[in-house]
Amino acid sequence: MIKRYCAISLISLGLISSPAFSAESKPKLVLQITVDGLRGDLLERYKHNFGEGGFRYLMDQGVYYTNAHYQHGNTETIVGHVSLATGAPPSVHGMVGNVWYDRGLERLIYNVEDGDYSLLTSGADVNKSTEIDPTQRAATKDGRSPTPILVSTFSDELTISNSGKSKVFGVSIKDRGAISLAGHTGKAFWFSKATSDFVTSDYYYDSYPAWVERWNEKNIPAQYSGKRWELALDRDKYTLEEVSQEQKFDLAGFQRTFPHPYGPASFKYYSTMLTVSPAGDELTADFARTLLQQEKLGSGDVTDYLAVSFSSNDYVLHLYGPSSLEAEDNLIRLDRTLKALLEDIDHHVGLDNTLVVLSADHGAPEASPVAASLGLKRANYFDKKTLLTDALKQRLKDEFGVGEEIFRLYAQPYVYLNHEVVKQNKINLSDLQTAIAEEAMKIEGVAYAVTSSDVAAGRLANTHINQLVSNNYQPNRSGDIYLVFAPRTYINDMDGLTVASTHGSPWSYDTYVPVIFAGYNTKAQKVERAITPYDIAPTLSNVLGITPPSGTTGNVLKEVVSAD
């Protein structure tokens, strides 16, 4: 039985602040909430439409950092999630992108791919589905594990600190969202679009816990069959005008205007429809709340850890952009979902016993047509085919005696060269990289092209962008040339799917995220000082008095560790 129950308290409604605790006490639970793609300004932009007890509880009763930026260049999902988990940039933790080229295997690698493991047979096999997440199509193995993460996470250090007594879990629609924060020593569950179940791999379990099987047997996703994503509020209460048809995009028949039908459960893309709407977050929260109760988190003598990564915001921003009814309504509905989750936490553990931290893995740009309509004429979509210019082909022929065979592929944000051809032709790799980078920077839409040789040798000028690119460099995974597109310019083709907005740049709209600590031993305050999300993991470690993650570069946030 759970040892402690708290009624839905005034604390959860934000009406009183949490009591201070002695330095010797520890929270019973750390709840780490990640909202995928939540740019730092969006909470304030849409706050007037939030209710009590969700985002408002965190913003008004927590330590709210309003000037947090990542310090790495490739602001993609796995990069940000692992940075949150480890307190380090990709140059340290190794996750340089959602995919990278493995020169030994001679193919793209998906970030949490691990051929030594497989999805549990009673769950879903991602290879059975034709609607796998686009970045997963690069992988040929269905096994998933945290092994590719090169350093320890906060959750790992928590496990080590008490010889495995802490219960550690990660939950998300995305496998990479769950696996990254659960770390090497925790357990992770994610949503399979193939079967509409929450699944895991045999890295974590030999068989599914009975409560997971029961949750899946309920077939909760089918409850959305035949229903529609409707606006949560009256139309006149929304902040923004509806984006025009020319500025909106659809996926596999998903409607461009409200209401958005989910379709029947038999529809080929039914589960995808759920994930690109508030339903995805609702399913994630329902599973997480079930886990909280069934695993009795926060009821023991040591601190437990639950990471919940909400993915729908990211998908909605990709399809519609931040300035859309869909983006606002999704956050309104996520606000209600968060309130219910926090009420459950308060009931079963107590928010005064729970240290809550909320952040995001990256931000997002406005859709280029929207930005252009506001006068930002340089905003544009980039066609990667334009990288291979006639001038570049001629220079490759004249200076190095090679042609297009010198290129392996482009995988955001890197150009990978064929090193076998380089060796066969006895080409100086640094000179080749420099020549390609120089030609790339002549192309409209390319702001910078940075060679890995220059990064490795420390030959870059001391600029902010160069530092962020350097922080993304890992010698065994990074490509030869890092491309930085001009502000609000990006490739809008994701594995054949046309999208409105794509993150992944070093520009501030992609690096800017909220950071909020609330609950246990925190005092409401808004802090404008510049920080980085890398600070979260060492701060959590400091609160618990444990070793920080092995590669952390972040700093301890004084406002969180001191109750005064």
C-alpha positions as CSV (number, residue, x, y, z in Angstrom):
1,M,0.0,0.0,0.0
2,I,1.1,3.6,-0.6
3,K,2.4,4.9,2.7
4,R,1.2,8.5,2.4
5,Y,-1.9,10.1,0.9
6,C,-2.5,13.9,0.6
7,A,-5.8,15.4,-0.4
8,I,-5.9,17.7,-3.3
9,S,-4.2,20.6,-1.5
10,L,-4.2,24.3,-1.8
11,I,-0.5,23.9,-2.8
12,S,-1.5,22.2,-6.1
13,L,-3.9,25.1,-6.9
14,G,-1.1,27.6,-6.3
15,L,-3.0,29.3,-3.5
16,I,-0.3,28.7,-0.9
17,S,3.4,28.0,-1.2
18,S,5.2,24.8,-0.1
19,P,6.6,24.6,3.4
20,A,10.4,24.8,3.8
21,F,12.2,21.5,4.7
22,S,15.3,20.9,6.6
23,A,18.6,20.4,4.7
24,E,18.6,16.8,5.9
25,S,15.3,16.0,4.3
26,K,14.9,14.8,0.7
27,P,12.0,14.8,-1.7
28,K,10.1,11.5,-2.0
29,L,9.8,12.0,-5.8
30,V,11.5,14.0,-8.5
31,L,9.1,14.6,-11.4
32,Q,10.8,15.8,-14.5
33,I,8.4,17.1,-17.2
34,T,9.7,17.9,-20.7
35,V,7.4,19.5,-23.2
36,D,8.9,18.7,-26.6
37,G,9.5,21.9,-28.6
38,L,8.2,24.4,-26.0
39,R,9.8,27.6,-27.0
40,G,10.6,29.9,-24.0
41,D,8.0,32.5,-24.8
42,L,5.0,30.3,-25.5
43,L,3.9,29.8,-21.9
44,E,3.7,33.6,-21.4
45,R,2.0,34.1,-24.8
46,Y,-0.8,31.7,-24.0
47,K,-0.9,32.0,-20.2
48,H,-4.1,34.0,-20.1
49,N,-6.0,30.9,-21.4
50,F,-4.5,28.5,-18.9
51,G,-6.5,27.4,-15.8
52,E,-5.3,26.9,-12.2
53,G,-3.2,24.1,-11.1
54,G,-1.3,23.3,-14.4
55,F,1.2,25.6,-16.0
56,R,0.1,28.4,-13.8
57,Y,1.0,26.5,-10.6
58,L,4.5,26.0,-12.0
59,M,4.9,29.5,-13.3
60,D,3.4,31.3,-10.3
61,Q,4.5,29.1,-7.4
62,G,7.9,27.8,-8.7
63,V,11.3,29.2,-9.4
64,Y,10.8,30.3,-13.0
65,Y,13.9,30.9,-15.1
66,T,12.9,33.1,-18.1
67,N,16.3,33.3,-19.8
68,A,17.4,29.7,-20.5
69,H,19.2,28.8,-23.7
70,Y,21.0,25.6,-24.9
71,Q,24.6,26.0,-25.8
72,H,24.8,23.5,-28.7
73,G,24.0,23.9,-32.3
74,N,21.8,21.0,-33.4
75,T,18.6,21.6,-31.4
76,E,16.9,18.3,-32.1
77,T,14.8,16.1,-29.8
78,I,17.4,13.5,-28.7
79,V,20.1,16.2,-28.3
80,G,18.0,18.2,-26.0
81,H,16.6,15.3,-24.0
82,V,20.0,13.8,-23.3
83,S,21.4,17.3,-22.4
84,L,18.6,17.6,-19.9
85,A,19.4,14.1,-18.5
86,T,23.2,14.5,-18.4
87,G,23.7,18.3,-17.8
88,A,26.1,18.3,-20.8
89,P,26.2,19.2,-24.5
90,P,26.4,16.6,-27.3
91,S,30.2,17.0,-27.5
92,V,30.2,15.2,-24.2
93,H,27.2,12.9,-24.2
94,G,27.6,12.0,-27.9
95,M,24.0,12.4,-29.2
96,V,24.9,14.8,-32.1
97,G,21.6,14.4,-33.8
98,N,18.4,12.3,-34.2
99,V,20.5,10.3,-36.7
100,W,24.1,10.1,-37.6
101,Y,26.2,8.2,-40.1
102,D,28.2,5.3,-38.8
103,R,31.3,4.8,-40.9
104,G,31.9,1.3,-39.6
105,L,28.4,0.1,-40.4
106,E,28.2,2.3,-43.5
107,R,24.6,3.4,-42.7
108,L,22.6,5.9,-40.7
109,I,22.1,5.1,-37.1
110,Y,19.0,6.1,-35.1
111,N,20.0,7.7,-31.8
112,V,18.7,5.0,-29.4
113,E,19.1,2.1,-31.8
114,D,20.7,-1.0,-30.3
115,G,21.0,-4.2,-32.2
116,D,21.7,-6.2,-29.1
117,Y,18.1,-5.8,-27.9
118,S,14.6,-6.1,-29.3
119,L,11.2,-4.9,-28.5
120,L,9.4,-7.3,-26.1
121,T,7.4,-9.8,-28.2
122,S,4.2,-9.2,-26.3
123,G,4.4,-5.5,-27.3
124,A,4.7,-3.8,-30.7
125,D,7.5,-4.3,-33.2
126,V,8.2,-0.9,-34.9
127,N,9.2,-2.7,-38.1
128,K,5.7,-4.1,-38.5
129,S,4.4,-0.5,-39.2
130,T,4.6,1.6,-42.3
131,E,4.1,4.7,-40.3
132,I,7.2,4.8,-38.2
133,D,8.5,8.1,-37.0
134,P,10.5,9.5,-40.0
135,T,13.8,9.5,-38.2
136,Q,13.3,5.8,-37.2
137,R,13.1,4.8,-40.8
138,A,16.9,5.3,-41.0
139,A,17.4,2.4,-38.6
140,T,17.3,-1.3,-39.5
141,K,17.1,-2.7,-36.0
142,D,14.1,-2.5,-33.7
143,G,16.1,-2.8,-30.5
144,R,16.2,0.3,-28.3
145,S,18.4,1.1,-25.3
146,P,20.3,4.0,-23.7
147,T,23.7,2.5,-24.6
148,P,24.6,5.1,-27.2
149,I,24.5,7.8,-24.4
150,L,28.2,8.1,-23.6
151,V,28.0,9.5,-20.0
152,S,25.8,9.0,-17.0
153,T,22.4,10.7,-16.4
154,F,21.0,12.2,-13.2
155,S,18.8,9.2,-12.9
156,D,21.8,6.9,-13.1
157,E,23.5,8.8,-10.3
158,L,20.3,8.6,-8.3
159,T,20.3,4.8,-8.7
160,I,24.0,4.5,-7.8
161,S,23.6,6.7,-4.7
162,N,21.4,4.2,-2.9
163,S,22.4,0.9,-4.6
164,G,19.4,0.7,-6.8
165,K,16.7,1.4,-4.2
166,S,15.2,4.3,-6.2
167,K,12.5,3.5,-8.7
168,V,13.4,5.3,-12.0
169,F,11.0,5.5,-15.0
170,G,10.7,7.5,-18.2
171,V,7.5,7.8,-20.3
172,S,6.9,9.4,-23.6
173,I,5.2,9.0,-27.0
174,K,8.7,9.0,-28.5
175,D,11.1,6.3,-27.6
176,R,14.0,8.8,-27.4
177,G,12.0,11.0,-25.1
178,A,11.5,8.1,-22.6
179,I,14.9,6.3,-22.9
180,S,17.1,9.4,-22.6
181,L,15.8,10.6,-19.2
182,A,15.3,7.1,-17.7
183,G,19.1,6.7,-18.3
184,H,21.1,3.5,-18.3
185,T,19.7,2.2,-15.0
186,G,16.0,3.1,-15.2
187,K,13.0,1.7,-17.1
188,A,11.5,3.3,-20.2
189,F,8.1,3.0,-21.9
190,W,7.0,4.6,-25.2
191,F,4.1,4.6,-27.5
192,S,4.0,2.3,-30.6
193,K,2.2,3.7,-33.6
194,A,2.2,0.1,-34.9
195,T,-0.1,-1.3,-32.2
196,S,-1.3,1.8,-30.2
197,D,0.3,0.3,-27.1
198,F,3.0,1.5,-24.7
199,V,6.0,-0.7,-25.3
200,T,9.6,-1.3,-24.1
201,S,12.6,-3.4,-25.0
202,D,14.2,-6.4,-23.5
203,Y,17.0,-4.1,-22.3
204,Y,14.6,-3.2,-19.5
205,Y,12.4,-6.3,-18.9
206,D,12.2,-10.0,-19.7
207,S,8.4,-9.6,-19.8
208,Y,5.9,-6.8,-19.4
209,P,4.7,-5.9,-15.9
210,A,1.2,-7.1,-15.4
211,W,-0.1,-3.5,-15.0
212,V,1.3,-2.5,-18.4
213,E,-0.4,-5.5,-20.0
214,R,-3.7,-4.5,-18.4
215,W,-3.3,-0.9,-19.5
216,N,-2.7,-2.0,-23.1
217,E,-5.6,-4.4,-22.9
218,K,-8.0,-1.5,-22.2
219,N,-7.2,-0.2,-25.6
220,I,-7.6,3.4,-24.4
221,P,-6.4,4.9,-27.8
222,A,-9.5,3.3,-29.5
223,Q,-11.7,5.6,-27.3
224,Y,-10.8,8.4,-29.7
225,S,-12.1,6.5,-32.7
226,G,-14.7,8.5,-34.7
227,K,-14.1,11.6,-32.5
228,R,-12.5,14.9,-33.4
229,W,-10.0,17.4,-32.0
230,E,-12.3,20.4,-31.2
231,L,-11.3,23.8,-29.9
232,A,-11.3,23.8,-26.1
233,L,-12.6,27.4,-25.8
234,D,-14.9,29.7,-27.7
235,R,-13.2,30.9,-30.8
236,D,-13.0,34.5,-29.7
237,K,-10.9,33.7,-26.7
238,Y,-7.9,32.6,-28.6
239,T,-4.8,34.8,-28.9
240,L,-4.1,34.6,-32.6
241,E,-6.0,34.8,-35.8
242,E,-6.3,31.5,-37.7
243,V,-3.3,30.9,-40.0
244,S,-4.3,31.1,-43.7
245,Q,-4.6,28.0,-45.8
246,E,-1.5,28.9,-47.7
247,Q,0.5,29.0,-44.5
248,K,-0.7,25.6,-43.2
249,F,0.2,22.0,-43.9
250,D,-1.4,18.6,-43.5
251,L,-0.3,15.0,-43.1
252,A,-2.0,12.0,-44.6
253,G,-5.4,13.7,-44.9
254,F,-5.2,15.5,-41.4
255,Q,-7.5,18.5,-41.8
256,R,-6.1,22.0,-42.2
257,T,-8.9,23.6,-40.1
258,F,-10.8,22.8,-36.9
259,P,-12.3,20.3,-36.2
260,H,-9.6,17.7,-36.8
261,P,-11.1,14.2,-37.1
262,Y,-9.1,11.3,-35.7
263,G,-10.8,8.9,-38.1
264,P,-11.8,5.4,-37.3
265,A,-9.4,3.1,-35.3
266,S,-9.0,1.0,-38.5
267,F,-7.6,4.0,-40.4
268,K,-4.0,3.3,-41.4
269,Y,-2.7,6.5,-39.8
270,Y,-5.1,6.5,-36.8
271,S,-2.3,6.3,-34.2
272,T,-0.4,9.0,-35.9
273,M,-3.4,11.3,-35.8
274,L,-3.5,10.8,-32.1
275,T,0.1,11.7,-31.6
276,V,-0.1,14.9,-33.6
277,S,-2.9,16.2,-31.4
278,P,-3.6,16.7,-27.6
279,A,-4.6,13.0,-27.5
280,G,-1.0,12.0,-27.6
281,D,-0.3,13.9,-24.4
282,E,-3.5,12.6,-22.8
283,L,-2.4,9.0,-23.4
284,T,1.1,9.7,-22.1
285,A,-0.3,11.2,-18.9
286,D,-2.8,8.4,-18.4
287,F,0.0,5.8,-18.7
288,A,2.3,7.9,-16.4
289,R,-0.4,8.2,-13.7
290,T,-1.1,4.5,-13.9
291,L,2.7,3.9,-13.5
292,L,2.8,6.3,-10.5
293,Q,0.2,4.3,-8.7
294,Q,1.1,0.8,-9.7
295,E,4.8,1.2,-9.0
296,K,4.0,3.1,-5.8
297,L,6.4,5.9,-6.6
298,G,7.3,8.2,-3.7
299,S,6.2,5.7,-1.0
300,G,9.6,4.4,0.0
301,D,12.5,5.5,2.1
302,V,14.5,6.9,-0.8
303,T,13.7,9.4,-3.6
304,D,12.1,8.0,-6.7
305,Y,12.2,9.5,-10.2
306,L,9.6,9.9,-12.9
307,A,10.3,11.6,-16.2
308,V,7.3,12.4,-18.5
309,S,8.1,13.8,-21.9
310,F,5.0,15.2,-23.7
311,S,5.5,15.0,-27.5
312,S,2.4,16.4,-29.1
313,N,3.5,20.1,-28.9
314,D,6.5,19.2,-31.1
315,Y,4.3,17.4,-33.7
316,V,1.7,20.2,-33.7
317,L,4.4,22.9,-34.2
318,H,5.9,20.9,-37.1
319,L,2.6,20.7,-38.9
320,Y,1.1,24.1,-38.1
321,G,3.8,26.4,-36.5
322,P,3.8,28.2,-33.2
323,S,1.4,30.9,-34.4
324,S,-1.6,28.8,-35.0
325,L,-4.9,27.9,-33.3
326,E,-3.6,24.3,-33.1
327,A,-0.5,25.3,-31.2
328,E,-2.4,27.4,-28.7
329,D,-5.2,24.9,-28.2
330,N,-2.8,22.0,-27.8
331,L,-1.1,23.9,-24.9
332,I,-4.4,24.7,-23.4
333,R,-5.3,21.1,-23.4
334,L,-1.8,20.1,-22.1
335,D,-2.4,22.6,-19.3
336,R,-5.5,20.6,-18.2
337,T,-3.6,17.3,-18.6
338,L,-0.8,18.7,-16.4
339,K,-3.3,19.7,-13.8
340,A,-4.7,16.2,-13.6
341,L,-1.2,14.7,-13.4
342,L,-0.1,17.1,-10.6
343,E,-3.3,16.4,-8.7
344,D,-2.5,12.7,-8.8
345,I,1.0,13.4,-7.6
346,D,-0.4,15.5,-4.8
347,H,-2.8,12.8,-3.8
348,H,-0.4,9.9,-3.8
349,V,2.9,11.6,-2.8
350,G,2.2,15.2,-2.0
351,L,3.5,18.1,-4.0
352,D,5.4,19.3,-0.9
353,N,7.2,16.0,-1.1
354,T,7.8,16.2,-4.8
355,L,10.4,18.3,-6.6
356,V,9.0,19.1,-10.0
357,V,11.1,20.5,-12.9
358,L,9.7,21.5,-16.3
359,S,11.7,22.4,-19.4
360,A,11.9,21.6,-23.1
361,D,14.3,19.9,-25.4
362,H,14.4,22.8,-27.9
363,G,12.3,25.7,-29.2
364,A,10.9,26.2,-32.7
365,P,10.8,28.8,-35.4
366,E,7.7,30.4,-36.9
367,A,6.6,28.8,-40.1
368,S,8.6,30.5,-42.9
369,P,5.4,31.8,-44.7
370,V,4.2,33.3,-41.5
371,A,7.5,35.0,-40.8
372,A,7.7,36.3,-44.4
373,S,4.1,37.7,-44.1
374,L,5.3,39.7,-41.1
375,G,8.1,41.3,-43.1
376,L,11.0,38.8,-42.5
377,K,11.6,38.4,-46.2
378,R,14.7,36.2,-45.7
379,A,12.6,33.5,-44.2
380,N,12.6,30.6,-46.6
381,Y,12.5,26.9,-47.1
382,F,15.8,25.4,-48.2
383,D,16.2,22.7,-50.8
384,K,19.3,20.6,-50.0
385,K,19.6,19.7,-53.6
386,T,21.0,23.2,-54.2
387,L,24.1,22.4,-52.2
388,L,25.6,20.6,-55.1
389,T,26.3,23.6,-57.3
390,D,28.0,23.7,-60.6
391,A,30.8,25.8,-59.1
392,L,31.3,23.2,-56.4
393,K,31.4,20.3,-58.8
394,Q,33.9,22.2,-61.0
395,R,36.1,23.0,-58.0
396,L,36.1,19.4,-56.8
397,K,37.2,18.2,-60.3
398,D,39.9,20.9,-60.7
399,E,41.4,20.8,-57.2
400,F,40.9,17.2,-56.1
401,G,40.0,15.2,-59.2
402,V,36.8,13.8,-57.9
403,G,33.0,14.3,-58.5
404,E,29.8,13.6,-56.6
405,E,31.1,10.3,-55.4
406,I,33.0,12.2,-52.7
407,F,29.7,12.7,-50.8
408,R,28.1,10.1,-48.6
409,L,25.0,12.0,-47.5
410,Y,23.5,14.9,-45.6
411,A,22.0,14.2,-42.2
412,Q,21.0,17.3,-40.2
413,P,23.2,19.2,-39.6
414,Y,26.2,17.5,-41.2
415,V,27.6,16.8,-44.6
416,Y,29.3,13.4,-44.5
417,L,32.0,12.7,-47.0
418,N,33.2,9.4,-48.5
419,H,36.5,8.9,-46.6
420,E,37.3,5.8,-48.7
421,V,37.4,8.0,-51.8
422,V,39.4,10.5,-49.9
423,K,42.0,7.9,-49.0
424,Q,42.1,6.3,-52.5
425,N,42.8,9.7,-54.1
426,K,45.2,10.7,-51.3
427,I,43.2,13.9,-50.7
428,N,44.0,16.1,-47.7
429,L,40.7,15.9,-45.8
430,S,41.0,19.3,-44.2
431,D,41.6,21.0,-47.5
432,L,38.6,19.2,-49.1
433,Q,36.3,20.1,-46.2
434,T,37.4,23.8,-46.5
435,A,36.8,23.9,-50.2
436,I,33.3,22.4,-49.8
437,A,32.5,24.8,-46.9
438,E,33.6,27.8,-48.9
439,E,31.4,26.9,-51.8
440,A,28.4,26.1,-49.5
441,M,28.6,29.6,-47.9
442,K,28.1,31.2,-51.3
443,I,24.6,29.6,-51.5
444,E,21.7,31.7,-50.5
445,G,20.2,30.4,-47.3
446,V,23.5,29.1,-45.9
447,A,24.8,31.3,-43.1
448,Y,27.8,29.3,-42.0
449,A,29.6,26.1,-43.1
450,V,32.0,24.9,-40.4
451,T,34.5,22.1,-41.0
452,S,35.1,19.4,-38.4
453,S,38.8,19.8,-39.0
454,D,38.7,23.4,-37.9
455,V,36.6,22.4,-34.8
456,A,39.0,19.6,-33.8
457,A,42.1,21.8,-34.3
458,G,40.6,24.8,-32.5
459,R,40.9,27.1,-35.5
460,L,37.5,28.8,-35.3
461,A,37.0,32.4,-34.5
462,N,35.6,33.0,-31.0
463,T,32.0,33.6,-31.9
464,H,28.8,32.5,-30.3
465,I,27.7,30.4,-33.3
466,N,31.1,28.8,-33.6
467,Q,31.0,27.8,-29.9
468,L,27.6,26.2,-30.3
469,V,28.8,24.3,-33.4
470,S,31.9,23.2,-31.4
471,N,29.7,22.0,-28.6
472,N,28.0,19.7,-31.1
473,Y,31.2,18.0,-32.2
474,Q,31.9,14.4,-31.3
475,P,34.7,12.9,-33.4
476,N,33.2,9.5,-34.0
477,R,29.7,10.7,-34.9
478,S,29.8,14.2,-36.3
479,G,30.1,14.7,-40.1
480,D,32.7,16.7,-42.1
481,I,30.9,20.0,-42.5
482,Y,28.3,21.5,-40.2
483,L,25.8,23.6,-42.1
484,V,24.0,26.5,-40.4
485,F,21.1,27.9,-42.4
486,A,20.1,31.5,-42.2
487,P,17.6,32.5,-39.6
488,R,14.1,31.0,-40.1
489,T,15.4,29.1,-43.1
490,Y,15.3,25.3,-42.9
491,I,14.6,22.2,-44.9
492,N,10.8,21.5,-44.6
493,D,10.9,18.0,-46.1
494,M,11.0,15.3,-43.3
495,D,11.3,11.9,-45.0
496,G,8.8,13.0,-47.7
497,L,6.4,14.8,-45.3
498,T,5.9,18.5,-45.9
499,V,6.0,20.4,-42.6
500,A,5.5,24.1,-41.6
501,S,8.2,24.5,-39.1
502,T,11.5,22.6,-38.3
503,H,13.8,23.2,-35.4
504,G,17.5,22.2,-35.2
505,S,19.3,25.5,-35.6
506,P,21.6,27.4,-33.2
507,W,19.4,30.5,-33.5
508,S,17.8,31.8,-30.3
509,Y,14.2,30.7,-31.2
510,D,15.5,27.1,-31.2
511,T,17.8,27.3,-28.1
512,Y,15.3,29.2,-25.9
513,V,13.3,27.1,-23.5
514,P,11.6,27.6,-20.1
515,V,13.1,26.1,-16.9
516,I,10.9,25.9,-13.8
517,F,11.4,24.2,-10.5
518,A,8.4,23.8,-8.2
519,G,7.1,21.9,-5.2
520,Y,9.5,20.6,-2.6
521,N,11.4,23.3,-0.8
522,T,11.0,25.9,-3.5
523,K,10.0,29.6,-3.1
524,A,8.1,31.4,-5.8
525,Q,10.3,33.7,-7.8
526,K,11.0,34.8,-11.4
527,V,14.7,34.8,-12.4
528,E,15.9,36.7,-15.5
529,R,19.6,35.6,-15.1
530,A,21.0,33.7,-18.1
531,I,21.1,30.0,-17.4
532,T,21.2,26.9,-19.5
533,P,19.2,23.7,-19.3
534,Y,22.5,21.9,-18.6
535,D,22.0,23.3,-15.1
536,I,19.0,21.1,-14.3
537,A,20.8,17.8,-13.7
538,P,23.6,19.1,-11.4
539,T,20.9,21.1,-9.5
540,L,18.8,18.0,-8.9
541,S,22.0,16.2,-7.8
542,N,22.8,19.0,-5.4
543,V,19.4,19.0,-3.8
544,L,19.7,15.2,-3.2
545,G,23.3,15.4,-2.2
546,I,24.4,12.9,-4.8
547,T,27.2,12.9,-7.4
548,P,26.4,14.9,-10.5
549,P,26.2,13.1,-13.9
550,S,29.7,12.1,-15.0
551,G,30.0,14.6,-17.9
552,T,28.0,17.5,-16.6
553,T,29.1,21.0,-17.5
554,G,26.1,22.8,-15.9
555,N,26.0,24.9,-12.7
556,V,23.9,24.5,-9.6
557,L,21.0,26.9,-9.5
558,K,21.2,28.7,-6.2
559,E,17.5,29.7,-6.1
560,V,16.5,26.0,-6.1
561,V,19.0,24.6,-3.5
562,S,18.4,27.4,-1.0
563,A,15.0,27.8,0.6
564,D,15.9,31.2,1.9
